[in-house]
Amino acid sequence: MKEVFQTIYSPCYGSIKEVFVEPSAYVYEWETLLLIETQDKKQIEVSVGISGDIVSMEVAPGQSVTPFSALTIVRDDLQITGSD
């Protein structure tokens, strides 16, 4: 079976306030992965619509990010979930 890796990028400019996951952890769809504080002090929760294993964390608390910054890499488990 083919493995699919997804790189998760920052949605905004800011700095990493908190990291909720660690490498090798399993994450569920729409689970909060990180918290980013923007320059105007808004807090943005980063989550994605896939589930799988965290392969690596590319950032740490306090680190500055841009929309081009890779935050983490997730190995997609290719499970289709959801509800009505």
Secondary structure, DSSP 8 states (H G I E B T S, - for coil): ---EEEEEE-SSSEEEEEE---TT-EE-TT---EEEE-TTS-EEEE--S--EEEEEE---TT-EE-TT-EEEEEEE--------
